Amino acid sequence: MINKETKQRLTKFVVGGVLNNAIVYPVYLFLNCFISYQAAFIVCYCVGILWSYWFNTRYVFRTQGNWRSFAVF
C-alpha cells in the first residue's frame, strides 16, 4: 500500500512533467520560427532539464539543490 506522502510526491512529480511539456513545447514552437528545428530542440531540451531539476528539487522532494546534485540529475 502506498502511503499518503508517496501519493503526494507522485502527484507532484506527474504535475511537474505536465508543466514541463506545457512550458517547453511553446518555447520550441516560438524558437522554431527563428532558428532551425535542431537548434530549437537542443535549447528546449536544456530548458526542460533545468525546469525539471528546479521543480523536482524545490516542490516535489523539498530539497536544497546544488551543482553536484544537478550534475547527477
Sequence and secondary structure as in RCSB ss.txt:
>XXXX:A:sequence
MINKETKQRLTKFVVGGVLNNAIVYPVYLFLNCFISYQAAFIVCYCVGILWSYWFNTRYVFRTQGNWRSFAVF
>XXXX:A:secstr
   HHHHHHHHHHHHHHHHHHHHHHHHHHHHHTTS HHHHHHHHHHHHHHHHHHHIIIIIS     HHHHHH 
